[in-house]
Amino acid sequence: MSATLPISGSKPQADAALPAAKRDLAPLLLVPALALAVLPFVSLPTWVTLTVAGLAMGMMIFIMASGLTLVFGLMSVLNFGHGAFVSVGAFSATLVLLPMRNWLETDSLAANLGVLGLAVLVAMLVTALIGWAFERIVIMSVYGQHLKQILITMGGMIVSEQLINVIWGAEQIPLPLPSSLRGAIFIGEAAIEKYRLLAVVVGLIVFAAMFLTLNRTKIGLLIRAGVENGEMVEAMGYRIRRLFVGVFAAGSALAGLGGVMWGLYKETLVASMGSEVMIMVFIVVIIGGLGSVGGCFIGALLMALLHNYAGFLAPKLNLVSNIVLMIAILLWRPAGLYSKSRG
């Protein structure tokens, strides 16, 4: 009985090309589907105005939530004090915006954006440094202890709000928009506020930067690998603890950026502004899938668009629109739109 000999020129089966991973496109269709579903119920100019306003709001929520979802995905830290960095970032920006108010009153777009850019830089630097210290002093001692994380981070938020009242005072601080960003641009009969356009642009830049960093750089590869299997990354010789503190500081800086954008959106600052937006931020993180930046982006846009549409068409339902959206998404995908378990 003759044995079957391997053919000398044949390649081992292990060298065969691996099948391409299937892309899950269903969540990507939700945002355009929601927008198109509302179009028959409103006029086109109203639809354009509501949609752009919703996109702008969604971008600001995404900026605040993206850092939190990264921190949870990589470090499994339930940071209920994330809103503190939102408030601190917004108030830190006043160190630039208030003394340079005259520059904001000019009609020069370049001068206005230059002052805003400097304010954002200061806010992100301050919140990144505070985030680094918070992780080293507080969070590091409660890794893997979720109940203690909730208690200690909520305590941190309360303390931060009181410190803001001590430093900046308990009164509301008006934060008017720069002169060149006030008013609206009219496209036909549709009115689009200038600041909302800026918010959309900033949100897209942040998302693109995060996407490219996570998918096209070595540090991004390590972060994504750490989200999937931190022990394996550590075994390969990489210091995942350094990744932890870097991601926490970056997430805090993003919260600071979001705080500045949200403060200008509301045109007033209060110490509790961070805690007020945390409900929306956590809903977005849950909808998107814990640890998923892409899911967080889609979730933020869905929630903001639904909030705007419901506020116009059915104001009484607007109060529960976020909860209804979260329930619907979790009934469809209990782990969120793009969770770690779905790859």
ZIQUI-V104140 format. One record per residue. OMEGA is omega in whole degrees, 0 to 359 (999 if undefined). D_CENTER is the distance of its C-alpha to the mean C-alpha in Angstrom with 2 decimals. Layout:
OMEGA_D_CENTER, OMEGA_D_CENTER
//
This chain:
188_67.50, 177_65.53, 179_62.09, 183_59.33, 178_58.60, 177_55.25, 188_55.39, 184_55.11, 184_52.95, 179_50.38, 176_46.84, 181_45.57, 180_43.32, 181_40.62, 181_40.39, 182_39.59, 178_36.34, 179_33.56, 180_32.31, 179_29.05, 180_26.17, 178_25.59, 180_22.41, 186_20.97, 185_20.66, 180_20.91, 181_17.23, 183_16.97, 185_19.77, 183_18.29, 177_16.58, 179_19.83, 178_21.94, 181_20.51, 181_20.96, 180_24.46, 182_25.46, 186_25.14, 181_27.01, 186_30.50, 180_30.07, 176_29.32, 183_30.76, 178_29.18, 178_28.48, 180_26.86, 179_24.76, 180_23.57, 181_22.76, 183_20.88, 179_18.93, 177_17.85, 178_16.96, 178_14.88, 180_13.07, 178_12.46, 179_11.22, 179_8.90, 180_7.50, 178_7.15, 178_5.61, 181_2.93, 179_3.16, 186_4.04, 186_3.15, 178_2.97, 181_5.89, 181_7.27, 176_7.70, 181_9.25, 179_11.32, 182_12.57, 183_13.32, 191_15.23, 183_16.66, 180_16.88, 176_16.13, 185_15.43, 179_14.05, 177_14.77, 182_14.95, 180_11.30, 178_11.90, 180_14.71, 175_12.74, 181_11.21, 181_14.91, 178_16.38, 180_14.37, 182_15.48, 177_18.98, 179_19.29, 180_18.80, 176_21.91, 176_23.94, 188_23.77, 183_23.39, 178_26.29, 183_28.88, 183_28.17, 180_28.24, 178_31.18, 180_29.21, 181_26.69, 178_29.71, 180_31.10, 181_30.81, 178_29.73, 180_26.34, 179_26.51, 179_27.25, 181_24.50, 177_21.81, 178_23.44, 178_23.19, 179_19.56, 178_18.83, 178_20.86, 178_19.18, 179_15.68, 178_17.35, 181_18.98, 181_15.97, 179_14.03, 180_17.37, 182_18.17, 176_15.03, 179_15.26, 178_18.92, 177_18.49, 177_15.97, 180_18.58, 181_21.35, 179_19.69, 182_19.23, 188_22.78, 189_24.49, 189_22.91, 185_20.64, 183_23.05, 184_25.78, 176_24.09, 179_22.70, 181_23.54, 190_24.38, 180_21.75, 178_23.83, 178_24.30, 180_20.61, 184_19.91, 187_22.85, 179_22.36, 175_18.68, 175_19.49, 177_22.47, 178_20.47, 180_18.49, 179_21.89, 182_23.44, 179_20.80, 179_21.27, 178_24.99, 176_24.83, 178_22.99, 180_25.86, 186_28.35, 186_27.11, 181_26.14, 184_28.15, 182_27.50, 174_27.83, 178_25.16, 177_24.52, 181_24.59, 183_22.19, 178_23.58, 173_22.12, 186_23.93, 185_27.04, 181_26.15, 176_22.89, 177_24.70, 186_26.13, 172_25.52, 181_26.55, 174_28.83, 190_28.94, 177_32.05, 181_31.62, 179_27.82, 180_26.26, 181_22.89, 184_21.71, 183_21.35, 179_18.35, 175_16.41, 177_17.40, 180_16.15, 178_12.67, 180_12.76, 180_14.11, 179_11.67, 179_8.67, 178_11.03, 180_12.04, 180_8.82, 180_8.47, 179_12.21, 179_12.35, 180_10.23, 181_12.31, 180_15.46, 183_15.01, 187_14.53, 185_17.27, 181_19.67, 180_20.11, 180_21.88, 177_19.28, 177_16.80, 180_19.66, 179_20.23, 180_16.68, 176_16.84, 178_20.40, 176_19.54, 183_17.19, 185_20.16, 183_23.02, 182_22.70, 179_26.47, 177_27.37, 178_25.35, 181_27.14, 180_30.43, 174_30.08, 179_30.28, 181_26.73, 185_25.68, 177_22.62, 176_22.66, 174_21.95, 181_18.98, 185_17.83, 178_18.17, 179_16.67, 180_13.43, 178_13.39, 179_14.15, 177_11.55, 177_8.78, 178_10.70, 177_11.00, 176_7.39, 177_7.66, 176_10.90, 178_9.93, 178_7.82, 178_10.98, 180_13.28, 182_11.94, 178_12.07, 177_15.42, 178_16.86, 179_15.82, 181_17.77, 174_20.28, 181_20.97, 171_19.82, 184_20.67, 184_20.20, 184_18.83, 180_15.98, 180_13.46, 180_15.21, 181_15.43, 185_11.76, 178_11.37, 178_13.11, 182_10.72, 181_7.74, 177_10.25, 179_11.54, 180_8.50, 180_8.45, 180_12.21, 184_12.50, 186_10.64, 186_12.69, 179_12.24, 183_11.37, 177_10.47, 178_7.75, 177_9.84, 178_10.24, 180_6.68, 180_6.89, 180_10.31, 180_9.84, 179_7.76, 179_10.55, 184_13.18, 182_12.63, 178_12.63, 179_15.54, 178_17.44, 180_17.10, 180_18.62, 181_21.22, 179_22.30, 179_22.57, 186_24.96, 183_26.90, 185_27.07, 181_26.01, 179_27.33, 184_25.09, 183_21.95, 183_21.75, 184_21.49, 181_19.61, 180_16.35, 179_18.59, 178_20.66, 181_17.84, 180_16.72, 181_20.43, 180_21.10, 183_18.43, 173_19.54, 178_23.15, 180_22.59, 186_20.57, 181_20.76, 182_18.37, 185_15.58, 179_15.18, 180_14.78, 178_15.71, 182_17.38, 180_20.63, 176_20.41, 999_19.90
//
